[in-house]
Amino acid sequence: MTEAELRKKLELLRTEHRDLDAAIAALTEAGERTGFADQLQIARLKKRKLRLKDQIAIIEDELLPDIIA
């Protein structure tokens, strides 16, 4: 992948990560209001969010490699 493609993918992953954060917060808040939170759905979203975080870190490492002086 070119640098431009990596940056585009990185932005898409970050957007999805933020969206998942909002969805998790909304489900948690709804659960607090109703007394029932869909823990399975929240757990799935959190796992997806962690996978996205790992993918983001991999792409960031490709874009900004470690330079050992």
C-alpha positions in Angstrom: 0.0 0.0 0.0 1.1 3.5 -0.7 1.5 6.1 2.1 -1.7 7.8 0.9 -3.7 4.6 1.0 -2.4 3.8 4.5 -3.4 7.3 5.7 -6.8 6.9 4.2 -7.3 3.5 5.8 -6.0 4.9 9.1 -8.6 7.7 9.0 -11.4 5.2 8.3 -10.3 3.0 11.2 -10.1 5.9 13.6 -13.6 7.0 12.5 -15.0 3.6 13.1 -13.2 3.4 16.5 -14.8 6.7 17.5 -18.2 5.5 16.3 -17.9 2.3 18.3 -17.0 4.4 21.4 -20.2 6.4 20.9 -22.2 3.2 20.4 -20.8 1.6 23.6 -21.6 4.7 25.6 -25.1 4.9 24.2 -25.8 1.2 25.0 -24.4 1.6 28.5 -26.4 4.8 29.1 -29.6 3.1 27.8 -28.9 0.2 30.1 -28.6 2.5 33.1 -31.9 4.1 32.2 -33.9 0.9 31.6 -32.1 -1.3 34.1 -31.1 -3.7 31.3 -27.9 -3.5 29.4 -27.1 -5.9 26.6 -23.8 -7.0 28.0 -23.1 -9.4 25.1 -23.5 -6.7 22.5 -21.4 -4.3 24.6 -18.7 -7.0 24.9 -18.7 -7.6 21.2 -18.4 -3.9 20.4 -15.5 -3.6 22.9 -13.7 -6.5 21.3 -14.2 -4.9 17.8 -12.9 -1.6 19.2 -9.7 -3.4 20.5 -9.1 -5.0 17.2 -9.4 -1.6 15.5 -7.0 -0.1 18.0 -4.5 -2.9 17.1 -4.9 -2.3 13.4 -4.5 1.5 13.9 -1.2 0.9 15.8 0.1 -1.4 13.0 -0.6 1.2 10.4 0.9 4.0 12.5 4.0 1.9 12.9 4.2 1.5 9.1 3.8 5.2 8.6 6.2 6.3 11.4 8.9 3.6 11.7 11.1 3.5 14.8 14.5 5.0 14.0 17.3 3.7 16.2 20.0 6.3 16.4 
